[in-house]
């Protein structure tokens, strides 16, 4: 599976489309390119492509899902939870539900670490 090569083909298709403005095909190409970037771990680019798709159709569950996963991998858990929650409202998909659950857990784990670091740094017992 050569995701880099596939990504180049999707980009080429997008260049051809720019003059025709065929929305559905453009959205599909951008979402497929975002999937390739996901496989390559290029999270900022995934989020950027999904931003474009969502500017064209703000209720595209697949774009919200992919951007949410990108945010999760960038450590932006609140943004991930927001996107994944919206995606799940639009489409009842177990993969979206799993990603949302994981984002919530990662956010909560990060909060616990922050509390512990604060407690150790300032030697206080805090209740949040």
Buried (B, 14 or more C-beta within 10 A) or exposed (E): EEBEEBBEBBEEBBEEBEEEEEEEBBBBBBBBBBBBBBEEEBBEBBBBBBEBBBEEEEEBBBBBBBBBBBBBBBEBBEBBBBBBBBBBEBBEBEEBEEBBEBBBEBBEEEEEEEEEEEEEEEEEEEEE
